Amino acid sequence: MPVYVYRCKNCGVQFEQQQSFKDQPLTRCPECTKKTLVKVFMPVGIVFKGSGFYSTDHRSPSGGGRNSKEKSADSDKAAEKSSEKSTPDPAKSEAKLEAKSD
């Protein structure tokens, strides 16, 4: 059953009351006994209960099959390969020069 918050316009008392959806809203204040009660509507925070909600229901690095360590290892390997391509090997370049001169 939901819990509703009520506030009295006359005396300012505020309280919570557990009620069924079918019940009529309260109108009489328990403190001053006047019919000046109103429901207070507040934004409700979203509460996700249960394990693994984010890892199973969202496409994100935390929910994927690969973790960040594997990704960083892959990026390190790719960086090594690109650096090998950009820096020429002196022994290879000398061998090419000798082959051209023959």
Secondary structure, 3 states (H helix, E strand, C coil): CCEEEEEECCCCCEEEEECCCCCCCCCCCCCCCCCCEEEECCCCCCCCCCCCHHHHHCCCCCCCCCCHHHHHHHHHHHHHHHHHHHCCCHHHHHHHHHHHHC
